Amino acid sequence: MTADHLKCKECGRTYPLEALFVCDYCFGPLEVAYDYDKIRRRATKDRIAHGPSSLWRYADFLPVESRPQVDLQAGFTPLIKADRLAAELGLKKVWIKNDTANPTHSFKDRVVAVALQRALELGFNVVACASTGNLANSVAAHAAASGTEAFVFVPANLEIQKIIATAVYGVNVVKVRGNYDDVNRLCTEIAAEKNWAFVNVNVRPYYAEGSKTLAYETAEQLGWRAPDKVVVPVASGSLLTKIHKGYWELGEVGLIRRKAPVVCGAQAEGCGPVATAFQQEQEHIKPVKPDTIAKSLAIGNPADGIFALEVARSTGGVIENVTEQEIVDGIKLLAETTGIFTETAGGVTTGVLAKLAASGKIHATDEVVAYITGDGLKTLDAVSGTLTTFEIDPSLSEFEEQVLEGTATDKVNAEEAAMDESTPDAAAGQREKDLKGASH
């Protein structure tokens, strides 16, 4: 194993590679530190290329002693060149890292695969988590596949699709009357009493390392280079910081030249404490009460928010937020231009991408990667009332009258509206609308 020890991100004190997550001295979070000389000797491009088509091709960068015997094949998801989306936003090169293609249709399969393996290596026989949905799905699936008992704690008002997609695996699903922060506090208390591996509490340092594989894959799929900029959704802030760490590590061991791209974060206005701190040039995160359809990002007191701020500022990036309508617009824009249906978190990411492009914070010539972390089938209610369909009798005349003539009329109306918007006043109004983050 190339992992060497745990290290406090605040004071730098070191700890053994055990089930620890908080520094005894300053209460700062712990993260895994590595022997990069050892990684440099092992992790060649050829060795990686001949590895499995999953995140375990990067095992030399991960804090585990061995690959799991039961593997759901998380990771190595598609990197899609999004030319139509780029054209819509006035950009040249946009890529979508499509993590909806993971086994339970979100990036959480990456972190759970690593956390569960390390938990088993540490001797735990019960795994648990606090979740806003995607993590619950993944913990349940991985626990079922490995035969490990699991307890999954979620807010009681979570989307029904995510609750069903967790309970189907036969694990213990506990719905807590409260928001995610309430759930997380309860799980922290239980972790202190039970000898259970809470993947995002007492084994969090190992869990978080799984997110780095998004950076490794992106760089490899781009021909071993980093893009100019990335846009990453922000919940706890861990995903953003670990993607940055992944690029940095590739540079550190000589697999890419540039150590990190410019890192931009995306939040919803209804739960955007990190974006607010960034915009107000604050050094600390003020907790908020979440109120957004983007429930998978609804963490009002983000544990790694301060570190996400540091990454954005140090790389020259920004952390931006979008309205609820812009989230829905982002979901539809991504689907209509790429064929990828994302959940609300992806709507946040796409909405922020559009907003940064419209404001010039992402330049037309920048090569940009947007990380889409979850499948739209998990949050159907977000768009169900905004879509147009036709219902007709099985009649050719009704089809022509109701469908063909209707769409032709819509096209004429759209063309007339476009001509109206070509006037100077209308164009100015459109530019103002664009700067406010309109997607289309």
Secondary structure, DSSP 8 states (H G I E B T S, - for coil): --EEEEEETTT--EE-SSS--B-TTT--BEEEEE-HHHHHHH--HHHHHTS-SSGGGGGGGSS-SS--SS--------EEE-HHHHHHHT-SEEEEEEGGGSTTSBTHHHHHHHHHHHHHHTT--EEEEE-SSHHHHHHHHHHHHHT-EEEEEEETTS-HHHHHHHHTTT-EEEEESS-HHHHHHHHHHHHHHS--EETTTTTHHHHHHTTHHHHHHHHHHTTS---SEEEEE-SSSHHHHHHHHHHHHHHHTTSSSSS--EEEEEEETTB-HHHHHHHTT-SS-------SS-GGG--SS-TTHHHHHHHHHHHT--EEEE-HHHHHHHHHHHHHHHS--B-HHHHHHHHHHHHHHHHTSS-TT-EEEEEE-BBGGG-GGGTTTS-------S-HHHIIIIIIHHHHHHHHHHHHHHHHHTSHHHHHHHHHHHHTT---
